[in-house]
Amino acid sequence: MGTYVSGYNTFTTGEPYLEWRGVHAGRWTYFKWLRKPAHSESLEELYDNDSDPFQLNNLAASEEHAG
């Protein structure tokens, strides 16, 4: 399991530093934005790395994965 912290580079993009916290645990990657970015529909994102290795389908809002 890995824990990650990241954000945008204000010097490169001019955008505010948007932090997130995340966990990668084998099949799953979950992370939460501390402040919602403009490009994201939600604060939380969940991905199934087996069926979606490029993390294009956010499962966080699906009822099947609610918890």
N, C-alpha and C positions, 0 to 999 in steps of 0.2 A: 504494500500500500504506500502511496506517495501523497504528500500534502504540498500544495502549490499556492503561491501568492504572486500576483502580477498586477500590472496596470499599464496604461498607455504612457508613452514618452511625450511629455508636454513640449519638449524642445523640438521634437521631430514633427508632431502633428498639430501642435497648437491647442489641442484639446486638454481639458482638465484630467488629472491623474485619476482614473477610475479603478479602484481596487476590487479584487475578488479573492475569495478563498475557495479552494477546491480539494477534492480527494479523488484519486484514481485507485480503484481497488479491483484489479483484474478485469473482469467483464465490464464494469461500470465506471463512468466518470461523472461526478456531481460537482457543481460549483455554484456559488451564490455571489452575485454582484452586491457590493456594499451600497452602491448607488446605481440606479438603473441607467444604463447607457442608451443613447439614441438608437443604436442599431439592434437592440434586443427587445423582444416583446415582454419579457418578464425578468424578475430578479434572480430566478433559479433556473438552472439548466441541468438536465440529466440525459446521459447518452449510454446506449448499449454498444460497447466497442466491438462486440462480436458481429452484430448485424448492421452496424453503422460506424465503420472504422474512421470515416472522415467527419463524424459528429455533425451531421446535417439535419437530423430529426430529433428535436428537443422533446423528450418524454416527460418532463417535469409536470406538465399540466394534464397529462392523461390520467383518467380515473383508474386505469389498470395499475399504475405505478404510484398512486397517491398513498401517502402514509404518514 
